Amino acid sequence: MTLANMQLLPLAQQLSQAKSWDEFTRNIMLAGKKLPAMPEHLRCDTSLVEGCESPVWLALLDGEGSKCNNKFVAYSPSKVIRGVLAILLEKANSLEQQERATFDFGAYLNECKLQRYMSESRGNGIKSVVHQLNGLVAT
């Protein structure tokens, strides 16, 4: 992973600059509004991420036949988790497929300083999302 790859994208950068719980919450909620919609039919058992406090669905859309790489989509009814998903997917979808395979999404979230404001149970759920994201990248 190169240092350029670890550069924070806009949503992550805003979150990393939060100086208080209120600012963090506002930034994470605003990030969640940027999460592209996940088609209803993809919210199924096969895309459900195990180990999350709130339900989370994560899928990789096949970009075959288009000019873009495969793109990730995700959804959670939790506004906070939608914000985290938006930050993760902003980065994942900016990388080439080969770069994704070696990218450390957990370290990226650490660069955002996300752990300052996340409960342990939510943090464990986010680890499950990162694990699932890495699994989808590898396939």
Backbone bond lengths (Angstrom), bond angles and torsions (degrees), N, CA, C in turn:
res aa  C-N    CA-C-N  psi(-1)  N-CA   C-N-CA  omega(-1)  CA-C   N-CA-C  phi
1 M - - - 1.448 - - 1.522 107.35 -
2 T 1.325 115.61 130.23 1.456 119.93 179.63 1.517 109.83 -89.91
3 L 1.327 115.05 160.21 1.455 120.15 178.18 1.526 110.55 -61.69
4 A 1.337 116.83 -35.39 1.467 120.91 178.60 1.523 110.67 -61.29
5 N 1.327 117.21 -36.77 1.464 120.55 179.02 1.519 111.87 -66.67
6 M 1.340 117.27 -28.68 1.459 120.76 -177.92 1.528 111.41 -82.41
7 Q 1.334 116.93 -9.24 1.463 119.83 179.20 1.524 109.62 -55.43
8 L 1.324 115.15 132.02 1.455 120.46 -178.00 1.527 110.31 -72.60
9 L 1.302 115.61 133.36 1.459 121.96 174.58 1.528 108.48 -82.57
10 P 1.342 118.59 170.86 1.480 120.48 -171.02 1.527 116.85 -51.40
11 L 1.323 118.79 -46.88 1.469 119.59 -178.32 1.526 111.10 -63.96
12 A 1.327 116.09 -42.94 1.462 121.00 179.92 1.520 111.02 -67.81
13 Q 1.306 116.88 -38.11 1.459 121.20 179.88 1.530 110.74 -63.45
14 Q 1.325 116.88 -43.57 1.464 120.43 177.96 1.521 111.02 -59.95
15 L 1.325 115.61 -42.08 1.460 119.79 -179.30 1.529 110.86 -65.96
16 S 1.316 116.92 -41.13 1.472 120.87 -177.64 1.524 111.99 -65.17
17 Q 1.318 117.23 -22.19 1.458 121.01 -177.66 1.532 113.35 -92.87
18 A 1.330 116.94 1.04 1.468 120.51 179.13 1.527 109.74 -62.63
19 K 1.306 115.70 132.63 1.463 120.94 -177.05 1.532 112.69 -103.83
20 S 1.330 116.42 -8.84 1.460 119.65 -178.30 1.527 109.58 -149.85
21 W 1.324 114.86 168.35 1.457 120.93 177.08 1.524 110.59 -58.73
22 D 1.331 117.67 -43.41 1.469 121.39 -179.51 1.532 111.42 -62.02
23 E 1.313 116.69 -43.74 1.465 120.59 -179.91 1.527 110.64 -67.51
24 F 1.339 116.23 -40.51 1.459 120.45 176.33 1.530 110.30 -59.38
25 T 1.321 116.06 -48.58 1.461 120.87 -178.40 1.527 110.99 -60.65
26 R 1.316 116.56 -44.19 1.462 120.79 178.84 1.530 110.51 -61.86
27 N 1.338 117.35 -45.35 1.462 121.49 -179.15 1.530 112.16 -65.76
28 I 1.320 116.75 -39.41 1.466 119.57 -179.00 1.531 110.25 -70.18
29 M 1.333 117.48 -36.91 1.472 121.31 177.28 1.532 110.52 -66.89
30 L 1.326 116.69 -41.61 1.473 120.57 177.53 1.530 110.60 -64.53
31 A 1.323 116.73 -38.79 1.468 120.32 177.35 1.526 110.32 -62.43
32 G 1.328 116.49 -41.47 1.462 120.75 -179.85 1.521 112.83 -60.39
33 K 1.326 117.11 -30.35 1.465 120.60 178.30 1.521 111.87 -70.84
34 K 1.343 116.92 -16.31 1.470 121.83 179.53 1.527 112.12 -89.77
35 L 1.336 116.88 -7.26 1.462 120.04 -178.78 1.521 109.77 -68.11
36 P 1.337 117.58 120.55 1.465 119.13 178.20 1.529 110.94 -60.03
37 A 1.307 115.74 147.42 1.470 120.89 -178.89 1.525 110.62 -63.71
38 M 1.315 115.14 138.24 1.466 121.51 174.63 1.517 107.37 -96.07
39 P 1.320 117.87 125.01 1.468 119.48 178.84 1.535 111.34 -55.03
40 E 1.329 115.62 136.49 1.482 121.94 -178.29 1.528 112.33 -50.65
41 H 1.333 117.25 -42.13 1.470 119.95 -174.53 1.532 112.43 -65.42
42 L 1.333 117.49 -16.08 1.467 120.21 178.03 1.528 112.84 -87.94
43 R 1.318 116.46 -9.14 1.470 120.57 176.98 1.528 107.94 -85.15
44 C 1.312 114.81 80.27 1.462 121.19 -175.74 1.525 108.98 -135.31
45 D 1.319 116.14 177.25 1.463 121.06 -177.13 1.524 112.82 -58.85
46 T 1.337 117.56 -35.67 1.467 119.52 -177.15 1.523 112.92 -70.79
47 S 1.332 118.09 -23.17 1.467 120.02 179.65 1.532 112.51 -103.04
48 L 1.333 117.05 -0.17 1.467 121.47 179.10 1.526 109.35 -73.07
49 V 1.332 116.52 130.66 1.464 121.86 179.97 1.526 108.27 -88.85
50 E 1.317 116.07 122.56 1.469 121.73 178.83 1.527 110.00 -76.31
51 G 1.335 116.48 146.70 1.456 121.44 173.12 1.516 115.05 93.17
52 C 1.314 117.54 9.49 1.464 120.71 179.88 1.523 110.11 -101.69
53 E 1.319 115.68 142.53 1.458 121.86 177.69 1.534 110.70 -63.27
54 S 1.325 115.93 -45.71 1.474 122.60 174.97 1.519 107.64 -102.54
55 P 1.335 117.65 148.59 1.469 118.30 178.43 1.530 111.33 -60.04
56 V 1.330 115.65 137.91 1.468 122.51 176.31 1.521 107.87 -136.15
57 W 1.324 114.83 132.27 1.454 121.18 174.84 1.520 107.53 -116.44
58 L 1.339 116.29 138.14 1.455 122.47 -178.67 1.517 108.29 -140.47
59 A 1.333 116.36 129.73 1.457 120.44 -179.40 1.521 109.86 -143.01
60 L 1.305 114.73 157.89 1.456 122.33 176.83 1.518 107.52 -111.41
61 L 1.326 115.74 117.91 1.459 120.72 178.72 1.517 109.05 -82.72
62 D 1.297 116.34 138.01 1.460 121.61 179.15 1.520 109.13 -75.59
63 G 1.320 116.78 119.45 1.460 121.81 179.85 1.508 112.88 -92.10
64 E 1.332 117.13 10.39 1.458 120.89 -178.12 1.526 110.13 -58.40
65 G 1.307 115.11 136.46 1.454 119.94 179.74 1.516 112.80 87.26
66 S 1.325 117.00 -3.22 1.458 119.98 176.92 1.520 108.74 -116.94
67 K 1.303 116.40 172.08 1.460 121.04 -179.02 1.521 112.20 -79.24
68 C 1.330 117.09 -14.30 1.461 120.00 -175.87 1.523 111.50 -98.85
69 N 1.330 114.55 162.80 1.460 121.01 172.76 1.518 108.81 -69.05
70 N 1.313 114.96 174.73 1.453 119.29 170.36 1.521 108.15 -60.75
71 K 1.330 116.16 144.85 1.463 120.78 -178.18 1.522 109.92 -121.25
72 F 1.327 114.32 142.81 1.453 120.43 176.03 1.515 110.32 -85.63
73 V 1.314 115.85 145.53 1.455 123.27 171.06 1.525 106.89 -131.91
74 A 1.319 115.84 152.04 1.466 120.02 -178.73 1.518 109.15 -154.99
75 Y 1.335 113.91 162.84 1.468 120.09 176.85 1.521 109.63 -155.20
76 S 1.316 114.73 146.15 1.458 123.00 169.10 1.522 107.38 -148.50
77 P 1.329 118.27 143.54 1.459 119.47 175.24 1.533 112.02 -69.90
78 S 1.333 117.82 -16.45 1.461 122.37 179.24 1.529 109.94 -78.37
79 K 1.325 116.35 123.90 1.468 120.56 -179.78 1.525 111.79 -62.97
80 V 1.323 117.15 -38.35 1.463 120.69 179.20 1.522 110.12 -65.33
81 I 1.298 117.06 -47.12 1.469 120.81 -178.91 1.530 110.72 -65.89
82 R 1.327 117.77 -36.60 1.478 119.72 174.91 1.525 110.43 -58.62
83 G 1.317 116.85 -37.95 1.462 120.58 177.10 1.518 111.93 -63.71
84 V 1.320 116.81 -44.62 1.462 120.84 177.87 1.528 109.90 -63.45
85 L 1.321 116.70 -42.35 1.466 120.75 178.12 1.529 110.87 -60.97
86 A 1.323 116.73 -41.61 1.470 120.50 179.46 1.523 110.28 -60.85
87 I 1.331 116.82 -41.32 1.461 121.11 179.54 1.525 110.70 -66.33
88 L 1.321 116.77 -45.26 1.467 120.64 178.37 1.526 111.90 -62.20
89 L 1.332 116.05 -46.74 1.461 119.26 -175.76 1.519 112.41 -73.65
90 E 1.331 116.93 -28.90 1.465 119.49 174.74 1.533 108.57 -56.86
91 K 1.332 116.18 -44.02 1.467 120.54 -179.69 1.522 111.17 -74.03
92 A 1.326 116.84 -48.94 1.469 120.34 -177.24 1.525 111.40 -57.54
93 N 1.317 116.52 -41.63 1.460 120.19 -177.00 1.526 112.89 -79.38
94 S 1.334 117.28 -7.61 1.468 120.30 176.74 1.529 111.63 -90.80
95 L 1.318 116.54 -12.99 1.459 121.68 -176.90 1.523 111.37 -93.80
96 E 1.319 115.77 149.24 1.457 120.72 170.78 1.524 107.85 -68.21
97 Q 1.311 116.34 155.58 1.463 121.02 -176.17 1.532 111.84 -54.30
98 Q 1.325 118.55 -41.74 1.465 121.01 -179.04 1.533 111.12 -68.82
99 E 1.327 117.75 -34.74 1.462 120.86 178.43 1.520 110.96 -66.70
100 R 1.317 116.62 -37.37 1.469 121.14 -179.59 1.517 111.78 -58.91
101 A 1.332 116.29 -36.57 1.466 121.09 -175.04 1.525 112.14 -62.57
102 T 1.324 117.73 -27.23 1.469 120.66 -177.33 1.524 112.35 -111.49
103 F 1.308 117.35 0.71 1.459 120.29 -176.24 1.524 110.88 -76.49
104 D 1.319 116.86 139.16 1.462 122.96 179.64 1.531 109.02 -96.92
105 F 1.327 116.14 91.82 1.460 121.35 -177.78 1.529 111.82 -65.94
106 G 1.321 116.93 -32.28 1.463 120.46 177.03 1.525 111.26 -63.65
107 A 1.325 117.13 -43.27 1.466 121.46 177.83 1.530 110.28 -64.93
108 Y 1.323 116.06 -35.95 1.471 119.99 178.55 1.534 110.04 -62.25
109 L 1.321 116.60 -44.89 1.468 119.97 177.88 1.527 110.97 -64.62
110 N 1.328 117.15 -34.28 1.462 119.97 175.88 1.526 110.78 -64.10
111 E 1.333 116.57 -37.94 1.467 121.02 177.05 1.530 111.02 -62.98
112 C 1.328 116.52 -29.74 1.472 121.30 177.33 1.522 111.48 -74.43
113 K 1.335 116.60 -11.54 1.466 123.35 -177.10 1.531 111.73 65.35
114 L 1.317 114.05 31.70 1.460 121.10 -178.79 1.527 112.37 -62.69
115 Q 1.325 116.99 -37.16 1.462 121.00 -175.59 1.521 113.16 -62.57
116 R 1.341 117.89 -19.16 1.477 120.08 179.37 1.523 111.86 -60.43
117 Y 1.322 116.49 -31.26 1.462 119.89 -170.59 1.528 114.47 -119.87
118 M 1.318 117.69 1.56 1.465 119.82 -177.39 1.516 111.00 -97.03
119 S 1.324 115.41 139.36 1.460 119.69 175.29 1.527 108.30 -69.89
120 E 1.307 116.28 162.37 1.467 120.45 -179.79 1.523 111.15 -61.68
121 S 1.339 117.37 -41.80 1.463 119.66 -178.33 1.534 110.96 -66.35
122 R 1.338 117.12 -41.09 1.469 119.52 176.36 1.520 110.23 -66.00
123 G 1.318 116.23 -39.63 1.470 120.53 178.42 1.519 111.43 -60.43
124 N 1.330 116.80 -40.31 1.464 120.16 177.31 1.525 111.16 -65.53
125 G 1.320 116.63 -38.08 1.460 120.21 176.72 1.519 111.67 -63.78
126 I 1.329 116.34 -40.45 1.465 120.96 178.36 1.529 109.85 -64.00
127 K 1.334 116.79 -37.51 1.468 119.76 175.86 1.526 110.40 -61.19
128 S 1.329 117.11 -38.10 1.467 120.62 176.89 1.532 110.98 -64.57
129 V 1.336 116.30 -39.08 1.466 120.28 177.97 1.528 109.83 -64.26
130 V 1.333 117.13 -45.30 1.463 121.12 179.28 1.525 110.10 -61.86
131 H 1.330 116.65 -42.37 1.466 120.63 178.15 1.531 110.58 -60.18
132 Q 1.332 116.92 -44.81 1.466 121.59 179.05 1.532 110.30 -65.17
133 L 1.322 116.81 -40.51 1.462 122.18 178.62 1.528 109.48 -60.67
134 N 1.310 116.74 -45.99 1.476 120.40 177.62 1.528 110.96 -63.02
135 G 1.335 116.86 -36.50 1.462 119.88 178.53 1.522 112.26 -66.76
136 L 1.337 116.56 -38.93 1.464 120.12 177.95 1.519 111.47 -68.86
137 V 1.332 116.87 -33.15 1.464 121.30 178.98 1.517 109.33 -66.04
138 A 1.341 116.32 -39.88 1.462 120.93 -174.62 1.524 112.48 -72.52
139 T 1.320 118.18 -20.91 1.470 119.10 -176.60 1.491 112.90 -82.27
